[in-house]
């Protein structure tokens, strides 16, 4: 991932409905960018595709409960 890449196609979970206390995910290269909807100007962090897939797998398998 290079610093010249900017996230695009920001979206939030469909489970968030009209709530504003959630995160948004953007596409960046082959990975993902994550930001807080309450303070979008605070920036975002990025992950590789492998890191993002591992995180999603952990969420789906309830490893954070």
PDB file of N, CA, C and O in Angstrom:
ATOM      1  N   UNK A   1       0.835  -1.163   0.000  1.00  0.00           N
ATOM      2  CA  UNK A   1       0.000   0.000   0.000  1.00  0.00           C
ATOM      3  C   UNK A   1       0.889   1.237   0.000  1.00  0.00           C
ATOM      4  O   UNK A   1       1.852   1.311   0.762  1.00  0.00           O
ATOM      5  N   UNK A   2       0.578   2.181  -0.828  1.00  0.00           N
ATOM      6  CA  UNK A   2       1.360   3.403  -0.862  1.00  0.00           C
ATOM      7  C   UNK A   2       0.575   4.538  -0.225  1.00  0.00           C
ATOM      8  O   UNK A   2      -0.654   4.510  -0.161  1.00  0.00           O
ATOM      9  N   UNK A   3       1.303   5.521   0.236  1.00  0.00           N
ATOM     10  CA  UNK A   3       0.651   6.645   0.883  1.00  0.00           C
ATOM     11  C   UNK A   3      -0.172   7.479  -0.096  1.00  0.00           C
ATOM     12  O   UNK A   3      -1.050   8.232   0.324  1.00  0.00           O
ATOM     13  N   UNK A   4       0.098   7.356  -1.385  1.00  0.00           N
ATOM     14  CA  UNK A   4      -0.640   8.148  -2.365  1.00  0.00           C
ATOM     15  C   UNK A   4      -2.053   7.620  -2.590  1.00  0.00           C
ATOM     16  O   UNK A   4      -2.878   8.311  -3.189  1.00  0.00           O
ATOM     17  N   UNK A   5      -2.340   6.429  -2.128  1.00  0.00           N
ATOM     18  CA  UNK A   5      -3.683   5.879  -2.290  1.00  0.00           C
ATOM     19  C   UNK A   5      -4.616   6.491  -1.252  1.00  0.00           C
ATOM     20  O   UNK A   5      -4.266   6.617  -0.078  1.00  0.00           O
ATOM     21  N   UNK A   6      -5.795   6.865  -1.698  1.00  0.00           N
ATOM     22  CA  UNK A   6      -6.811   7.383  -0.782  1.00  0.00           C
ATOM     23  C   UNK A   6      -7.991   6.430  -0.770  1.00  0.00           C
ATOM     24  O   UNK A   6      -8.363   5.889  -1.811  1.00  0.00           O
ATOM     25  N   UNK A   7      -8.582   6.218   0.394  1.00  0.00           N
ATOM     26  CA  UNK A   7      -9.747   5.331   0.475  1.00  0.00           C
ATOM     27  C   UNK A   7     -10.903   5.880  -0.358  1.00  0.00           C
ATOM     28  O   UNK A   7     -11.078   7.092  -0.484  1.00  0.00           O
ATOM     29  N   UNK A   8     -11.677   4.976  -0.914  1.00  0.00           N
ATOM     30  CA  UNK A   8     -12.880   5.388  -1.619  1.00  0.00           C
ATOM     31  C   UNK A   8     -13.994   4.407  -1.307  1.00  0.00           C
ATOM     32  O   UNK A   8     -13.784   3.394  -0.639  1.00  0.00           O
ATOM     33  N   UNK A   9     -15.164   4.721  -1.794  1.00  0.00           N
ATOM     34  CA  UNK A   9     -16.321   3.848  -1.631  1.00  0.00           C
ATOM     35  C   UNK A   9     -16.640   3.587  -0.147  1.00  0.00           C
ATOM     36  O   UNK A   9     -16.932   2.457   0.244  1.00  0.00           O
ATOM     37  N   UNK A  10     -16.580   4.649   0.667  1.00  0.00           N
ATOM     38  CA  UNK A  10     -16.872   4.512   2.094  1.00  0.00           C
ATOM     39  C   UNK A  10     -18.297   4.005   2.299  1.00  0.00           C
ATOM     40  O   UNK A  10     -19.220   4.425   1.601  1.00  0.00           O
ATOM     41  N   UNK A  11     -18.468   3.101   3.258  1.00  0.00           N
ATOM     42  CA  UNK A  11     -19.806   2.600   3.591  1.00  0.00           C
ATOM     43  C   UNK A  11     -19.813   2.134   5.035  1.00  0.00           C
ATOM     44  O   UNK A  11     -18.770   1.832   5.614  1.00  0.00           O
ATOM     45  N   UNK A  12     -21.009   2.081   5.606  1.00  0.00           N
ATOM     46  CA  UNK A  12     -21.138   1.538   6.960  1.00  0.00           C
ATOM     47  C   UNK A  12     -22.035   0.314   6.898  1.00  0.00           C
ATOM     48  O   UNK A  12     -22.738   0.094   5.911  1.00  0.00           O
ATOM     49  N   UNK A  13     -22.005  -0.455   7.927  1.00  0.00           N
ATOM     50  CA  UNK A  13     -22.784  -1.682   7.981  1.00  0.00           C
ATOM     51  C   UNK A  13     -24.268  -1.409   7.805  1.00  0.00           C
ATOM     52  O   UNK A  13     -24.789  -0.420   8.318  1.00  0.00           O
ATOM     53  N   UNK A  14     -24.931  -2.269   7.094  1.00  0.00           N
ATOM     54  CA  UNK A  14     -26.384  -2.140   6.943  1.00  0.00           C
ATOM     55  C   UNK A  14     -27.081  -2.360   8.282  1.00  0.00           C
ATOM     56  O   UNK A  14     -28.227  -1.944   8.450  1.00  0.00           O
ATOM     57  N   UNK A  15     -26.422  -2.996   9.224  1.00  0.00           N
ATOM     58  CA  UNK A  15     -26.986  -3.208  10.559  1.00  0.00           C
ATOM     59  C   UNK A  15     -26.949  -1.941  11.406  1.00  0.00           C
ATOM     60  O   UNK A  15     -27.550  -1.895  12.480  1.00  0.00           O
ATOM     61  N   UNK A  16     -26.257  -0.925  10.936  1.00  0.00           N
ATOM     62  CA  UNK A  16     -26.153   0.336  11.674  1.00  0.00           C
ATOM     63  C   UNK A  16     -27.391   1.197  11.538  1.00  0.00           C
ATOM     64  O   UNK A  16     -27.566   2.144  12.305  1.00  0.00           O
ATOM     65  N   UNK A  17     -28.249   0.894  10.587  1.00  0.00           N
ATOM     66  CA  UNK A  17     -29.464   1.679  10.332  1.00  0.00           C
ATOM     67  C   UNK A  17     -29.123   3.152  10.209  1.00  0.00           C
ATOM     68  O   UNK A  17     -28.246   3.531   9.432  1.00  0.00           O
ATOM     69  N   UNK A  18     -29.818   3.984  10.978  1.00  0.00           N
ATOM     70  CA  UNK A  18     -29.578   5.430  10.935  1.00  0.00           C
ATOM     71  C   UNK A  18     -28.705   5.911  12.086  1.00  0.00           C
ATOM     72  O   UNK A  18     -28.631   7.113  12.341  1.00  0.00           O
ATOM     73  N   UNK A  19     -28.048   4.999  12.779  1.00  0.00           N
ATOM     74  CA  UNK A  19     -27.192   5.373  13.899  1.00  0.00           C
ATOM     75  C   UNK A  19     -25.955   6.109  13.390  1.00  0.00           C
ATOM     76  O   UNK A  19     -25.509   5.903  12.262  1.00  0.00           O
ATOM     77  N   UNK A  20     -25.418   6.964  14.243  1.00  0.00           N
ATOM     78  CA  UNK A  20     -24.185   7.669  13.883  1.00  0.00           C
ATOM     79  C   UNK A  20     -22.994   7.184  14.695  1.00  0.00           C
ATOM     80  O   UNK A  20     -21.874   7.644  14.471  1.00  0.00           O
ATOM     81  N   UNK A  21     -23.207   6.272  15.625  1.00  0.00           N
ATOM     82  CA  UNK A  21     -22.122   5.731  16.446  1.00  0.00           C
ATOM     83  C   UNK A  21     -21.622   4.427  15.838  1.00  0.00           C
ATOM     84  O   UNK A  21     -21.868   3.347  16.376  1.00  0.00           O
ATOM     85  N   UNK A  22     -20.930   4.533  14.731  1.00  0.00           N
ATOM     86  CA  UNK A  22     -20.452   3.324  14.078  1.00  0.00           C
ATOM     87  C   UNK A  22     -19.172   3.641  13.307  1.00  0.00           C
ATOM     88  O   UNK A  22     -18.668   4.763  13.356  1.00  0.00           O
ATOM     89  N   UNK A  23     -18.674   2.677  12.622  1.00  0.00           N
ATOM     90  CA  UNK A  23     -17.487   2.875  11.796  1.00  0.00           C
ATOM     91  C   UNK A  23     -17.869   2.731  10.333  1.00  0.00           C
ATOM     92  O   UNK A  23     -18.874   2.110   9.987  1.00  0.00           O
ATOM     93  N   UNK A  24     -17.041   3.320   9.488  1.00  0.00           N
ATOM     94  CA  UNK A  24     -17.197   3.171   8.043  1.00  0.00           C
ATOM     95  C   UNK A  24     -15.961   2.479   7.503  1.00  0.00           C
ATOM     96  O   UNK A  24     -14.856   2.637   8.022  1.00  0.00           O
ATOM     97  N   UNK A  25     -16.172   1.721   6.466  1.00  0.00           N
ATOM     98  CA  UNK A  25     -15.090   1.002   5.811  1.00  0.00           C
ATOM     99  C   UNK A  25     -14.939   1.557   4.408  1.00  0.00           C
ATOM    100  O   UNK A  25     -15.922   1.747   3.692  1.00  0.00           O
ATOM    101  N   UNK A  26     -13.702   1.812   4.026  1.00  0.00           N
ATOM    102  CA  UNK A  26     -13.407   2.266   2.671  1.00  0.00           C
ATOM    103  C   UNK A  26     -12.420   1.320   2.010  1.00  0.00           C
ATOM    104  O   UNK A  26     -11.647   0.638   2.683  1.00  0.00           O
ATOM    105  N   UNK A  27     -12.456   1.287   0.712  1.00  0.00           N
ATOM    106  CA  UNK A  27     -11.531   0.438  -0.034  1.00  0.00           C
ATOM    107  C   UNK A  27     -10.231   1.202  -0.270  1.00  0.00           C
ATOM    108  O   UNK A  27     -10.251   2.377  -0.635  1.00  0.00           O
ATOM    109  N   UNK A  28      -9.104   0.526  -0.059  1.00  0.00           N
ATOM    110  CA  UNK A  28      -7.801   1.117  -0.338  1.00  0.00           C
ATOM    111  C   UNK A  28      -6.890   0.016  -0.871  1.00  0.00           C
ATOM    112  O   UNK A  28      -6.489  -0.884  -0.133  1.00  0.00           O
ATOM    113  N   UNK A  29      -6.574   0.096  -2.135  1.00  0.00           N
ATOM    114  CA  UNK A  29      -5.768  -0.949  -2.756  1.00  0.00           C
ATOM    115  C   UNK A  29      -6.436  -2.300  -2.599  1.00  0.00           C
ATOM    116  O   UNK A  29      -7.592  -2.481  -2.981  1.00  0.00           O
ATOM    117  N   UNK A  30      -5.703  -3.247  -2.037  1.00  0.00           N
ATOM    118  CA  UNK A  30      -6.266  -4.573  -1.783  1.00  0.00           C
ATOM    119  C   UNK A  30      -6.689  -4.740  -0.332  1.00  0.00           C
ATOM    120  O   UNK A  30      -6.997  -5.848   0.106  1.00  0.00           O
ATOM    121  N   UNK A  31      -6.704  -3.628   0.419  1.00  0.00           N
ATOM    122  CA  UNK A  31      -7.055  -3.689   1.831  1.00  0.00           C
ATOM    123  C   UNK A  31      -8.270  -2.854   2.157  1.00  0.00           C
ATOM    124  O   UNK A  31      -9.149  -2.647   1.320  1.00  0.00           O
ATOM    125  N   UNK A  32      -8.304  -2.375   3.396  1.00  0.00           N
ATOM    126  CA  UNK A  32      -9.442  -1.599   3.867  1.00  0.00           C
ATOM    127  C   UNK A  32      -8.958  -0.435   4.717  1.00  0.00           C
ATOM    128  O   UNK A  32      -7.887  -0.491   5.321  1.00  0.00           O
ATOM    129  N   UNK A  33      -9.762   0.613   4.755  1.00  0.00           N
ATOM    130  CA  UNK A  33      -9.544   1.750   5.640  1.00  0.00           C
ATOM    131  C   UNK A  33     -10.754   1.821   6.565  1.00  0.00           C
ATOM    132  O   UNK A  33     -11.875   1.528   6.152  1.00  0.00           O
ATOM    133  N   UNK A  34     -10.527   2.209   7.811  1.00  0.00           N
ATOM    134  CA  UNK A  34     -11.595   2.246   8.810  1.00  0.00           C
ATOM    135  C   UNK A  34     -11.574   3.615   9.486  1.00  0.00           C
ATOM    136  O   UNK A  34     -10.517   4.108   9.880  1.00  0.00           O
ATOM    137  N   UNK A  35     -12.767   4.228   9.616  1.00  0.00           N
ATOM    138  CA  UNK A  35     -12.868   5.516  10.304  1.00  0.00           C
ATOM    139  C   UNK A  35     -14.137   5.556  11.156  1.00  0.00           C
ATOM    140  O   UNK A  35     -15.067   4.776  10.950  1.00  0.00           O
ATOM    141  N   UNK A  36     -14.154   6.476  12.109  1.00  0.00           N
ATOM    142  CA  UNK A  36     -15.277   6.674  13.025  1.00  0.00           C
ATOM    143  C   UNK A  36     -16.252   7.667  12.403  1.00  0.00           C
ATOM    144  O   UNK A  36     -15.842   8.747  11.979  1.00  0.00           O
ATOM    145  N   UNK A  37     -17.528   7.322  12.341  1.00  0.00           N
ATOM    146  CA  UNK A  37     -18.510   8.214  11.733  1.00  0.00           C
ATOM    147  C   UNK A  37     -18.748   9.471  12.566  1.00  0.00           C
ATOM    148  O   UNK A  37     -19.195  10.486  12.032  1.00  0.00           O
ATOM    149  N   UNK A  38     -18.457   9.418  13.865  1.00  0.00           N
ATOM    150  CA  UNK A  38     -18.668  10.595  14.715  1.00  0.00           C
ATOM    151  C   UNK A  38     -17.621  11.676  14.461  1.00  0.00           C
ATOM    152  O   UNK A  38     -17.865  12.854  14.723  1.00  0.00           O
ATOM    153  N   UNK A  39     -16.447  11.274  13.947  1.00  0.00           N
ATOM    154  CA  UNK A  39     -15.371  12.238  13.725  1.00  0.00           C
ATOM    155  C   UNK A  39     -14.562  11.831  12.497  1.00  0.00           C
ATOM    156  O   UNK A  39     -13.414  11.401  12.615  1.00  0.00           O
ATOM    157  N   UNK A  40     -15.155  11.965  11.344  1.00  0.00           N
ATOM    158  CA  UNK A  40     -14.491  11.566  10.096  1.00  0.00           C
ATOM    159  C   UNK A  40     -13.206  12.344   9.853  1.00  0.00           C
ATOM    160  O   UNK A  40     -12.278  11.833   9.224  1.00  0.00           O
ATOM    161  N   UNK A  41     -13.147  13.561  10.342  1.00  0.00           N
ATOM    162  CA  UNK A  41     -11.953  14.384  10.112  1.00  0.00           C
ATOM    163  C   UNK A  41     -10.753  13.915  10.937  1.00  0.00           C
ATOM    164  O   UNK A  41      -9.635  14.373  10.702  1.00  0.00           O
ATOM    165  N   UNK A  42     -10.961  13.020  11.887  1.00  0.00           N
ATOM    166  CA  UNK A  42      -9.867  12.510  12.712  1.00  0.00           C
ATOM    167  C   UNK A  42      -8.957  11.560  11.940  1.00  0.00           C
ATOM    168  O   UNK A  42      -7.880  11.200  12.414  1.00  0.00           O
ATOM    169  N   UNK A  43      -9.392  11.159  10.755  1.00  0.00           N
ATOM    170  CA  UNK A  43      -8.566  10.271   9.941  1.00  0.00           C
ATOM    171  C   UNK A  43      -9.063   8.841   9.964  1.00  0.00           C
ATOM    172  O   UNK A  43     -10.205   8.567  10.332  1.00  0.00           O
ATOM    173  N   UNK A  44      -8.195   7.945   9.570  1.00  0.00           N
ATOM    174  CA  UNK A  44      -8.557   6.535   9.449  1.00  0.00           C
ATOM    175  C   UNK A  44      -7.304   5.686   9.601  1.00  0.00           C
ATOM    176  O   UNK A  44      -6.184   6.187   9.508  1.00  0.00           O
ATOM    177  N   UNK A  45      -7.508   4.398   9.836  1.00  0.00           N
ATOM    178  CA  UNK A  45      -6.373   3.477   9.809  1.00  0.00           C
ATOM    179  C   UNK A  45      -6.598   2.491   8.677  1.00  0.00           C
ATOM    180  O   UNK A  45      -7.729   2.280   8.238  1.00  0.00           O
ATOM    181  N   UNK A  46      -5.519   1.894   8.211  1.00  0.00           N
ATOM    182  CA  UNK A  46      -5.617   0.965   7.090  1.00  0.00           C
ATOM    183  C   UNK A  46      -5.136  -0.421   7.482  1.00  0.00           C
ATOM    184  O   UNK A  46      -4.341  -0.577   8.409  1.00  0.00           O
ATOM    185  N   UNK A  47      -5.623  -1.413   6.774  1.00  0.00           N
ATOM    186  CA  UNK A  47      -5.216  -2.797   6.964  1.00  0.00           C
ATOM    187  C   UNK A  47      -4.955  -3.428   5.603  1.00  0.00           C
ATOM    188  O   UNK A  47      -5.444  -2.951   4.580  1.00  0.00           O
ATOM    189  N   UNK A  48      -4.197  -4.480   5.605  1.00  0.00           N
ATOM    190  CA  UNK A  48      -4.022  -5.248   4.381  1.00  0.00           C
ATOM    191  C   UNK A  48      -5.260  -6.124   4.187  1.00  0.00           C
ATOM    192  O   UNK A  48      -6.065  -6.283   5.104  1.00  0.00           O
ATOM    193  N   UNK A  49      -5.404  -6.679   3.015  1.00  0.00           N
ATOM    194  CA  UNK A  49      -6.520  -7.586   2.765  1.00  0.00           C
ATOM    195  C   UNK A  49      -6.487  -8.790   3.697  1.00  0.00           C
ATOM    196  O   UNK A  49      -7.532  -9.244   4.164  1.00  0.00           O
ATOM    197  N   UNK A  50      -5.299  -9.308   3.970  1.00  0.00           N
ATOM    198  CA  UNK A  50      -5.146 -10.466   4.856  1.00  0.00           C
ATOM    199  C   UNK A  50      -5.560 -10.115   6.286  1.00  0.00           C
ATOM    200  O   UNK A  50      -6.258 -10.890   6.939  1.00  0.00           O
ATOM    201  N   UNK A  51      -5.133  -8.958   6.768  1.00  0.00           N
ATOM    202  CA  UNK A  51      -5.504  -8.522   8.112  1.00  0.00           C
ATOM    203  C   UNK A  51      -7.011  -8.320   8.217  1.00  0.00           C
ATOM    204  O   UNK A  51      -7.625  -8.720   9.207  1.00  0.00           O
ATOM    205  N   UNK A  52      -7.605  -7.707   7.209  1.00  0.00           N
ATOM    206  CA  UNK A  52      -9.046  -7.452   7.235  1.00  0.00           C
ATOM    207  C   UNK A  52      -9.820  -8.764   7.235  1.00  0.00           C
ATOM    208  O   UNK A  52     -10.791  -8.906   7.978  1.00  0.00           O
ATOM    209  N   UNK A  53      -9.406  -9.723   6.412  1.00  0.00           N
ATOM    210  CA  UNK A  53     -10.080 -11.029   6.364  1.00  0.00           C
ATOM    211  C   UNK A  53      -9.990 -11.734   7.711  1.00  0.00           C
ATOM    212  O   UNK A  53     -10.961 -12.351   8.148  1.00  0.00           O
ATOM    213  N   UNK A  54      -8.835 -11.652   8.378  1.00  0.00           N
ATOM    214  CA  UNK A  54      -8.672 -12.282   9.699  1.00  0.00           C
ATOM    215  C   UNK A  54      -9.586 -11.618  10.729  1.00  0.00           C
ATOM    216  O   UNK A  54     -10.172 -12.300  11.570  1.00  0.00           O
ATOM    217  N   UNK A  55      -9.710 -10.286  10.668  1.00  0.00           N
ATOM    218  CA  UNK A  55     -10.584  -9.569  11.585  1.00  0.00           C
ATOM    219  C   UNK A  55     -12.042  -9.974  11.371  1.00  0.00           C
ATOM    220  O   UNK A  55     -12.747 -10.269  12.336  1.00  0.00           O
ATOM    221  N   UNK A  56     -12.496  -9.991  10.131  1.00  0.00           N
ATOM    222  CA  UNK A  56     -13.882 -10.367   9.822  1.00  0.00           C
ATOM    223  C   UNK A  56     -14.156 -11.798  10.271  1.00  0.00           C
ATOM    224  O   UNK A  56     -15.226 -12.084  10.809  1.00  0.00           O
ATOM    225  N   UNK A  57     -13.212 -12.687  10.057  1.00  0.00           N
ATOM    226  CA  UNK A  57     -13.368 -14.082  10.492  1.00  0.00           C
ATOM    227  C   UNK A  57     -13.525 -14.141  12.015  1.00  0.00           C
ATOM    228  O   UNK A  57     -14.370 -14.878  12.523  1.00  0.00           O
ATOM    229  N   UNK A  58     -12.719 -13.371  12.735  1.00  0.00           N
ATOM    230  CA  UNK A  58     -12.808 -13.363  14.199  1.00  0.00           C
ATOM    231  C   UNK A  58     -14.154 -12.829  14.669  1.00  0.00           C
ATOM    232  O   UNK A  58     -14.728 -13.354  15.624  1.00  0.00           O
ATOM    233  N   UNK A  59     -14.661 -11.795  14.013  1.00  0.00           N
ATOM    234  CA  UNK A  59     -15.971 -11.242  14.379  1.00  0.00           C
ATOM    235  C   UNK A  59     -17.057 -12.280  14.136  1.00  0.00           C
ATOM    236  O   UNK A  59     -17.901 -12.511  15.002  1.00  0.00           O
ATOM    237  N   UNK A  60     -17.041 -12.902  12.972  1.00  0.00           N
ATOM    238  CA  UNK A  60     -18.072 -13.880  12.632  1.00  0.00           C
ATOM    239  C   UNK A  60     -18.051 -15.104  13.544  1.00  0.00           C
ATOM    240  O   UNK A  60     -19.083 -15.733  13.775  1.00  0.00           O
ATOM    241  N   UNK A  61     -16.874 -15.434  14.057  1.00  0.00           N
ATOM    242  CA  UNK A  61     -16.742 -16.596  14.944  1.00  0.00           C
ATOM    243  C   UNK A  61     -16.774 -16.218  16.420  1.00  0.00           C
ATOM    244  O   UNK A  61     -16.402 -17.009  17.286  1.00  0.00           O
ATOM    245  N   UNK A  62     -17.231 -14.975  16.694  1.00  0.00           N
ATOM    246  CA  UNK A  62     -17.457 -14.484  18.054  1.00  0.00           C
ATOM    247  C   UNK A  62     -16.226 -14.584  18.961  1.00  0.00           C
ATOM    248  O   UNK A  62     -16.356 -14.885  20.148  1.00  0.00           O
ATOM    249  N   UNK A  63     -15.057 -14.340  18.422  1.00  0.00           N
ATOM    250  CA  UNK A  63     -13.842 -14.401  19.224  1.00  0.00           C
ATOM    251  C   UNK A  63     -13.625 -13.163  20.082  1.00  0.00           C
ATOM    252  O   UNK A  63     -12.698 -13.125  20.892  1.00  0.00           O
ATOM    253  N   UNK A  64     -14.474 -12.144  19.914  1.00  0.00           N
ATOM    254  CA  UNK A  64     -14.342 -10.928  20.713  1.00  0.00           C
ATOM    255  C   UNK A  64     -15.385 -10.857  21.826  1.00  0.00           C
ATOM    256  O   UNK A  64     -15.411  -9.878  22.571  1.00  0.00           O
ATOM    257  N   UNK A  65     -16.227 -11.849  21.956  1.00  0.00           N
ATOM    258  CA  UNK A  65     -17.258 -11.842  22.991  1.00  0.00           C
ATOM    259  C   UNK A  65     -16.702 -12.290  24.332  1.00  0.00           C
ATOM    260  O   UNK A  65     -17.437 -12.343  25.318  1.00  0.00           O
TER     261      UNK A  65
END
